[in-house]
Amino acid sequence: MSEKTFTVVGTSVHNGETKLRLANGAAADRYKVLVKAGHDPVTLYDMPAPMTAADAAIWLAAQGDTVPVRPVAAVKQPKAAKEPKQAVPRVSKRAAKSEEPVVDNTVPVAHEELGRAASGMSLEYWNQQSIVTRQEVSRNAAWAQGIACPKGTYAALEAWLKKDGVHVNDDGTLVAEYV
């Protein structure tokens, strides 16, 4: 039960139903509000000290007033845990428009561990990335470590770069093709 305290306690009848009334402030002010709302009869008391709802009901009974039974608030059941969403591989807009078949995202990538480590991505997030993204990050990490990546090492990335107007030399270096 709540530890909230009240300074006014009493009963009122509205539409034939008697209810326990708890409030803070002055009984006279609360009385006016209840009468204006159509409650009749209204019996309110200023308590000698702030009290919790349970203590106020006991105090009211000690004054000789009838205390109506308050319904016990239903205990809320915890919500069931949601099922985690399945990871869906991301595909770039360019790859989605492509007429070439999408490359399987589970294909191992050369220098993949090096690329994942350099990216700082978790394994789960890494596996959600497109093959092109994984190859690009791996290629950049390998080049940064001084590892040669000749043409053909990253086929999906090279196909994507070709569509973007970038030529891959035999030694793996890139050259922009200007039209």
N, C-alpha and C positions, 0 to 999 in steps of 0.2 A: 504494500500500500504506500501511497505517496507520503512524504514528510512535510508537505505543504501545510501551513497553519492558517487558521481563520479566526476572526474576532467577533463574528456574528453567526448565530445559529438559530434555527427555528423550523417551522413547517408552514406550508401553504396548500390550499386546495385550488386546483385549476382543472376545469372540465371533469369534475368528479374524482380526480386523482390527487391523493395527498402525497406530498413529496417533502423530503428533508431539504432544507435550504442552508447553504453555507456561503458566507461572504466575508469580505474585509471592509472596514469603514465603520459607519454608524448604522445601527438597526433602523433608525427613523428614515434614513435615506433609502435603504433597501426596501423598506415597507412601502414607500411611495411608488417605487418602480414596479413592485409586484401588483399593487392595487390598480395602478394605471394599466397594467397588462391583463387585468381581468381576474386576478386571483382573489378568492374570498372563501373563507376567512384566512387571514395572515397572522401568524404569531412568531415574532422574532425577539431574540434576546442579545444584548451586548454581553459577551463573556468577560470574566474578570481578567483573563490572560489569553494570549493566542494559543490555540490548540489544534491538533490534527483532526481530521474528519472523524476518526474513531473515538478520540477523547471528547470531541464536541458532542457526539451522539450520546455518550455516557452522561456527560454533564447535563444535556437536555432532558434525559430520562430522570435524572436526580431532581430536576425542577418540577417534575410531575407531569410533564408533557408527554404525549404519545409519540414515540419515534417510529416513523415508517421504515420498513425494511428496504435497504438500498440494494439494488441488484449488484452482484459481484461482476466486475469487469472481466470479460473473457480474456483468457491468457492467449496472447498471440503466438502462433506456431511459427518457428523459423522457416524462412523460405527454403525450398529445395535448391541445392547448388545447380547452377546452370552448366549445361554441357559445353565444353570448350569448342570453339569454332575450328573447323578443319582448315588447315593451311592451304591456301590457294596460290599457286605460282602466279607471279605477276608477269604480265606481258606488256611491253611498251606499245604505244599507239602505232609506231612505225611497223613493228613486227605483226601487230594485229591486222594492218592493212596489207601486209605482204602476201603475195600469192604463193610463196614458197612454204612448204610444210614446216610446222613448228618443231624445233629440235627438242627431243626428250630432255627434260630438266634434270633427270637423274644421272645423265652421262657424266662420268668423272672428267674433271678439268685438269689440264696440266698445271702443276704448281698450285693446286687448289688449296692445300693446307696453308701454304705461304700467303696466298691471297686472302683467305678467311682471317688468318692471324693479323695481317696488315690492316684489314678493314675494321676489326674490332666487333664484327657481327657475331651473335650467338649462332650455334649450329642450326637451330630451328629457323631463324630469320634468314640465314645464308641460303638454306635449302628452298626458301620461298622465292628467291631472286631468279630472274630469268637466266638462261645459260649464257646469254650475251653479257649480262652484267657480271656474272661470276667469272667469265673468261677475261673481261676487261680488267677487273680488279686484280685477278691473278697475274695477268700479263704485266700490269704496271708494277706489282710487287716484285715480280721476277726481274724486270729490267732495273728496278731500284737496287736490287741485290747484285746486279752485274751478271745475271743469268741470261744467256742468249735464248731468244725465242724466234726461231726461223719461221718463214712462211709455212702455213699448214698446221702449226701448233694449236692455234685457236680458230678452227674453221668457221664456227658460227659467228664469232666476232668479226672475222675477216669478211664474211658475206654481208654482214650488217654494215660494216665500214664502206664496202664497195657501193652499196645502195646510197650511202651518204656522200659519195664522191671522194673517198679516201682510198688511195692505192697502197697495198702492202708489198714492199720490196721482198726479195728472196731472203734477206737477212732479218726480216721482221720489222724493219723501220717503216714508218708511215709517211706518205707524201700526199698532200691534198691535190686533187685533180681539179684545176680551174677550167671552166668552160668559157 
